[in-house]
């Protein structure tokens, strides 16, 4: 699979890295998008967890997955909640992305918050680096895609 492009530094709250999910966060920091694959039935899964949602199997390995997809839904977040570190990050665009291999992943889209990408906009996975060597998944518009701000935004 393709390598992820580093597109900046993550300035929000640090990801909560559990030993079970550490390979995901470490992989992002190395420019790889990898998810758990059940060793019993082969299902690639997200969200990450100790048990396969399809067969109930406990074993898994890690596999690189597609890095391109299309926006399924996107919203502009204008108010920070929770950790005060988010206050400097809004407004931002949060989206669900249908990846080319059939998975659906959530993430921030780095684009004009007054022009969130509509359904079907092509995007590519990228990452924002953290101070501890991990990465945070984000998406960028692909192939020169451009979304114009809406009237009244």
Secondary structure, 3 states (H helix, E strand, C coil): CCCCEEEEECCCCCCCCCCCCHHHHHHHHCCCCEEEEECCCCCEECCCCCCCCCCCCCCEEEEECCCEEEEEEEEEECCCCCCHHHHHCCCEEEEEEEECCCCEEEEEEECCCCCCCCCCCEEEEEEEECCCCCEEEEEEECCCCCCCCCCCC
